[in-house]
């Protein structure tokens, strides 16, 4: 981070511009990520993810940017933000997150696996919508732009086949968001693009074009990709075998991770 630091942590698009989800041009609104119903909105200090990783190595940390009311991106049109996210998809996402959070906060002795009822299609659309909101002027997502747009706007469509969505428990304070970061496994030479959202009590990973040889060993929401929008599934929450706090954003012996300007903590 150097003279470009303000651009790296920029969260406000123009008052009028292109919506990051649907591509329509018009007035842009602010989107909370994660949605307000799933997290307590407080003051946060925002860093690029490189500072987050420097902290692992005990290197000096540059001062971040303070946001009074959580992380908000002015990048979505009112229809995508309110009619789709707020009205249709976010309630299922927040219920999922808050139910998991209630289990983690309890003093009761819990079993290793807890069943809960979810609406996976709404949760996946909420997740993709809020991650799409990250970054100013980011409607263009390459070959995935139109499939993501169509999936979000048309609730009769299945999740695109090249997208896999995973989750796991995340009992930590830091909040991590990164879109379009590259993940390379040096053992087999395979790579993919990932989107990441981590906040207490849960972490989500969106993987594009996952190599067939890779198995993350995580719970997968995308196994419900062909179900209807109102379909309810029983999800079994694993309370053990939780990945390291800084996986997958922190490189390990056999992988290389690359980040763009919108990878933040």
N, C-alpha and C positions, 0 to 999 in steps of 0.2 A: 504494500500500500504506500503510495507516495502522493504526488500532486493530483492523482486521479481518484483519491479517496472519496470525495463527495459523490462522484458518479457511481462508484462501486456500491455505495449504500443508498442510492437514490430510491425513494419509494413513491414519489408523487409524479404521475404523468401530467400532461397538460389538462386543463379543464375541459377542453374539447379535443378528441382524438379518436384513435382506432381501438376498439374493445379487444382485449387480449384473447377472448374466447371466440366471439362470433365474427369479429372483423368489421362490424358496423362502425361508421364514423358518426360521432355525436358527443353529447355530454358524458363525461366519465365520472364514475362514483368510486368511493373508497371501499375497499374490501378488507375486512379483518382476516388475517391468516395466522393461526387457525380461527374458525368462526367463533363469534362472541359466546355462543351458548356452550362451547366446549372448553373454555379456558377463562380464568379470571383476568380481566384486562387491567394491567398495572403499567407503571413506568418500566421501560426496558432499556438496556444499553446494547446497541447494535454494532456488530463487528463483521468484517469479511471473514470467511471460514479459515483463511490462512492464519489469522491471529488466534483462532481457536486451536489450530494445530501447533502453533508456536508455543502455546501454553503447555502442551504435552512435553515439549523439549525445554521448558523453563527459559524460553527466550523472552526478551522485553515485549510487553504488550502495549500497542498504541492505544490511546484513548478512543473509545467508540463514540457513536452518535446516540444521544438520548432521545427516546420517543416517549411522550407522556402517557399515551393510551394504547400501548401495544403496537404490533406491526400492522400497518395499513398500507395498501397499495391503491393509488388512484389510477386504475387501469381497466375497469370494467364498466360496460354500459349498465343502465338501470335495469333493463330486462334480465340480463344474465345474473346480475348481482342480487336482485330482489325477487323477481318472478321465478327464477329457476333455483339458485342457491338458497336464498332465504326462505322461500315459501315451500319448495318441493324437496330439496335434497338435504339441507343442513340439519333439520330436526332429527333425521335418522342417524346422521354422523355424530351429532352431539349426544344423543342417547347412548350410542355405542361407547363413545369415549367416557362419558360420565358414569356409566355402569361399571366399566373396567376400573375407573378411578375410585369408585366407592369400595370395590373389593380391596384395592391396594391400601386404602386408608383405614380399613377396619382393624380392630384389635382381635378379631376372632381367628381361630386356627382354621386355615382353609385347605381344601384338598389340592392336589397338584394340577387338576384340570377343572375348570368351571364352565358349565354350559350357559350360554345366554342366547336370546333370540335377537336377530338382526335383520335389516333389510339391505342386503349387500349391494344391489344395483344403485340405490340412492346414496349409500356410503361411498361407493367408488366414484360416482359422478360428482359428489361434493368434494372429495379429495382432488380429483383431476381439475375441477373448476378453480379451487383455491390455489393450487400450485400453478395453474395457468395464469392466475392473476399476478404472480410474482414477476417483477421486472418491468420496467417502463418500455412500452412499444415492443411487446414480445408476442404479437399475434402470429407471426411467421415462425412455425416450428418445423420447417422443412416438409418432408413427405408425410409427417403425422398431423399437419395443420388441419386438413379437412376431416380426416377420420375422427380426431378429437372433437372438433366443432360439431360434427354430425351426431356423435355419440352423446354429447352433452345436451344438445337441443332436442334430439328425438329420443324420447324415453322408451321407444319400442325396439331400438337397435341393441344388438349384443355388444359387449366390450370388444374392440378390435383384437384380432387373434395375436397380433405381435406384442400386446401389452400384458404384462403380468404384475399383479399387485399383491404385496405381502405386508404383514404387520407383526409386531412383537411388543412385549411389555417394555416400557421405558420409564423406570422409576428415578428420574433425574431432573434437575432444575433447568438445565440449559435447553434452549429451543433452537433447533437446527432446520434450515430450509435451503435446499439446493435443487435447481433444475438444470437439465442438460449438462450434467457432469459425466465424464467418461470413466469407465472402470475396465482396466486391462488386467487379465491374469497372465503373468509371464510364463507359467508352467505349460499352458497350451496355446498361448498366443491369441486367444479369443478375447473379444471386448464387447461392450454394450454401452448404451446411454441410460442413465438413471435419473429419477427425480426422488427427492427425499424430504420427508416432513417428520420431525421428531419433537415431541413436547410431552410433559407429564400428562397422562400416564402411558402413552402409547406412541409407537413409531410406525411410519408407513414408508414403504419403498415401492416405487413404480419403475419397472424394468422394461425397456423397449428392445425388442429383438434379442431376447435372452438366448445365448448359445445352448443347444440341446444338452450338452455335456454338464452344464452347471446345475447344481441342486443346492439351494440355500438352507434347506432344513427349517423353513419358517412356515407359519400358517399363511395360507393363500386365499385372499378374497376373490381373486379372479377365477377360481374354479366355479364360481356362480355366474360366469360371463354370459351365459345363454338364457338366464332366467328373466322373468318379467319384472317390471319396475316395482311392483308391489309384493313380490315374492319374499316370504319370510323364511329364514334358515336358522338352524341351531348351530351356533359357532362354539367351539370348545377352546376356551382361553387357557393357554399353557402358562403356568406360573413358575416353571423351572426352565433351565437351559436358555437363559436370556443372553443375547449377544453382548459383547463388550460395549460400554457406553459410547465409544467413538467409532463403532463400526456402522456403515462402511466408509465413512468419510476420511478416516485416518488410514493411510497406506500401511500395509503389513509386508512381510518378507516377499510374498509372491504376487503382489499386485501394484499397479500404478494408477493413481487417481488424478484426474485433471478437472479444474474448476473454472467456471466463467465468472463474470462480474456479479451475478446475482446469487452467489452461494454465501449465505449469511448465518450468523449465530447471534 
